[in-house]
């Protein structure tokens, strides 16, 4: 375990001293993001993550989801190239999809795997087949962490070019720890997973904790209770992936994503009310939140 530093409180001043890569230039200069996820019951998670990635400044969008719903994804995301993937009888992404999407994954500037994925066994098999061929940057969200839960060394070949975006329950699964253990020391648990996986961990929750494998840790208090709504985590994962595509390093992408996600919620709370806004409304607030930090 690396030495645990004192947490850095994330503020606009901290972010201004850690500027994101310049988004100027054409769409190729701003990076391509590939979002892999969904099932026949959870296409919405992919759409939320994909929209958030673009709102965070990625230049090109590619989406890979189950074949039966790929036409609907293409219609909902006119900005995207959409790849139809083989699916299981239960409507989840099949292990054979790893071969079907490998060319897109290897060519993308960043890959996000996990939003809306179903069937833990199939998802784990998919990851075990695809991940060895990737070089990063990579973000893993939700069930995309199934490979990590099974083998916390499975990302070591990526040399730290990874962000994991679990919620507290998913962090517990990955560490094989109880909810009580996570609640007692969420930052320390995030740091433990970062050390084991050699990846940055961006833990969501009322307080966000971002931990690096080098022992650095950040604490983000932005956001409101209204962010505790279905799809909110998919938006945060998408922001993370979009910032990786733009060229942010993993720790920077995770820290900025935590703040932008929280600030987007605060902006909605001020215009709509503290409760009742929808995850689909969050991506549209991200450019304004960015402009507040860097006009």
N, C-alpha and C positions, 0 to 999 in steps of 0.2 A: 504494500500500500504506500503510495507517495505521501510526502508530508502534506497535511491539510492546511492550506492557507486560510487566512481570515476572509470571509465572503466579501466581495465587492458589491455594493448596492448599485443596481442599474438605474441610471438617471440619464436625462438628455445630455448632460454635460459629459458623462462617461462615453456615451455613444458618439458625440461630436468629436471626441478625441480618438475615436476608433472608426474612421469613416469607411463606408462601404465602397467597393470598387465603382469607379465612375460609370454611370449607365449610358454615357453618350455613345453614339455610333449606331450602326444598323442592328437588325435583329440577331444576326450571327455573332456580333461583338458582345451582345448582352446575354448570350448563352441559351442553350436549349435544355429544357427540363422534360424528363419522361416520368409520368405518373403511372404506376402499375397497381391495380387494385380492383375492388368491387366484387360483387356476386349478383345473382339474379334478384336478390333482395336489398342490396345496398349500393346501387349505382350512385346514389346521391353523395356518398362520401368521396368518391372519385371526383365528381363534378366540383364539390367544394374545395378540395385540395388543389385541383387544376386551376380554378379561377383565382385562388389565393396566390398561387405561384406566379401567375401573370401579373397580378396586382402588385406583387413585391418587386417586379421589374424584370423578370425573365423575358427573353426575346422570342423564343420559339417554344411551342407547346406540343408534346406528344403524349397520348394517352393509350394505355393498353388495358382492356377489360374483357369480360366474358363475351363470347361471340354473339349470344342471343340478344345482348343489349348494346353492342357496339354501334349499331345504326342510331340508336337513341342518343348515345354519347356524342356522336358526330353532329347530330342535329343541335344538341344543347350547347356544344362547344365549337362554333364555327371557326375559331382560331386554331383548332387542333388537327393534327394528323392522328387518326384513331386506328389502332391495330386490334383486330378481333382475335381473341385467344381461345384455345380449346378449354372446355369446361367439364366438370364432373357431372354425374347424374343429379347431384344435389344442387347444381348451379354455382359451384365455386370454381376458381381458376385451377385447372388441372396441371399436374407436374409437367406434362408435355409442353405447356405454354412457355417454359423456360427456354426451349429451343426456338419457339416461334417468335420470341421477343428479344432474343440475344443480340441481333444486329442493331436494333434500336438502342438497347441498353449500352452496348459497347461504344456507340457513336454519340451518345448524349453527353452534355457537359455536367449534368447531375441527374441522378435517378432517385425517385421516391417510391418505396415499396410498402404497401400495407393498408392504406385507407380502404375500408369496406371489405377487406378480404375475409373469407369464411372458410371453415373446415381446417382446423389446426394441423391435422396430419398432412393434408394436401398442400397447405401453405408451407409447411416445413420442408416437404419434399421439393417443392418448387424452388425455395430458397437454396437448398443444398445443391441443386443442379445449376442455378444461375450465378450465385454469389462468387464461386471460384473464378469466374471469367471476368469479373468487374474489377476496375482499378480505382473507382471513386471519382468524384465525390458521390456519396450515397447517404440517403436518410431512410431510416426504418421506423415505421409507425405501427401501432396497434398490433394486429396479428402478424405483421411483418417481422416482429421480434421473435417469432416461433423458433427460428434457428438459434437465436441467442439463448433462449430458455433451455434448449437441448444441449448446446455446446457454446460456452461463452468465449471460446477461442476462435470461433468461425470467422471473425472479421479481422484477425491479426494480419492477414496478408495485404489488407488495404492501407496499412501504414498510418492509421489515425485519420483517414479522410472520410470519416463517418460521423453522423449525428443520429442518436437514438432519441425518439420523442415519446416516451411512455407516460401514461398517467400513473398515479400511485398504485392502482391495482396491477397494472402491467409490469411495473417495476418489481412488485412483490413476486409475480410469477417468474420474472427473469432471474431474481436472486434466490428464489425458493424460500422467501421470507414471509412472515405473517403481516397482516395489515397493521398490527400493533407495532411491530418492529419498524415498519416504514414510517408510521405516524410519529414515533419517538424521535427519529432523526432523518428526515427526508433528504436533507442535503448530504449527510454522511452516506446514506444508502445510494444516492445518485453517484457519489464519488467512488463507492465500492464497485458499482457496475462499470463506471468509466475505466477504472483500473483493470478490471478483469477482461473487458472487451477491447481495451485500447481505443476507445471511441469517446466522443463527447456525448454527454447525456443531458438532454433538456427535459426536466421533469415538470409536467404541468400540475396545476392545483391552485388553490387560493393564493399561495405564494409559489412562484416558480423558482426552481433551483437548476442552475446549469453548472455541470461539473466536467472538468477535463481530466484526461489520464495523467497529466502532469501535476495534478493536485490543486490547480486553480479552481475557484468556485465563485459563482455569482448568485445574487439573490435579487429577484425582481418582484416588486410589490404592485405593479400596475394591474389594472383590470378592476372588474366589479363582479358582484355575485351573479349578475345576469349572464356572464360567460359560461356558467354551469348549465349548458343546454346541449342537446344532441347536435353533433356536427362541429362543435367548436374546436375540438382537438384536431379534426381533419383540416380545418382552416389553418391552425398553427403549424401543422406538419407541412402544408402547402407553402406557407410563407418561408419556412426553413428551406424547403427544396428550391424555391425560387431564388433565394439569396445565395444558395450554393451554386446555382446555375450562373448567377451574375459574377461569381468569382470570389465570394466571401469565404474565408477559411471556416472550418467547422465550428470552432468556438464562437467566432464572430457571428456566423449565421444563426446559431442557437440563441445567443444573447439578444441580438437584434429582433429575432422572431418573437421571443418571449415578450419583449417590450411592445412591439408593434401590435401583436395580438391583444395584449392588455389595453393598450391605448385605443385600439379600434373599438373595444367594448366600452371604454369610458366615453368615447365620442357618441356612440349609439345611446348610451344611458342618458346623456345630456339632451339628446334630441327626441328620444322616444319615451324614455323612462327607465328606471333601474332594472325592471324585470320585463320580460315579454318580447325582447327583440330576438331575431332569428339568426342562426349561424350563417345563412345565405346572405345576410346583410353585412356581415363583417368584412369580406374582401373589399367591398367598395370603399371602406373607410381606411384601408391601408395606405393608399397614396397620400391622403391627407395627413395621416400620422407620420409618414416619412417626411413630408414637407414641413411639419412642425419642428422636427429635429434638424433637418438640413433644408432651409428654404431654397 
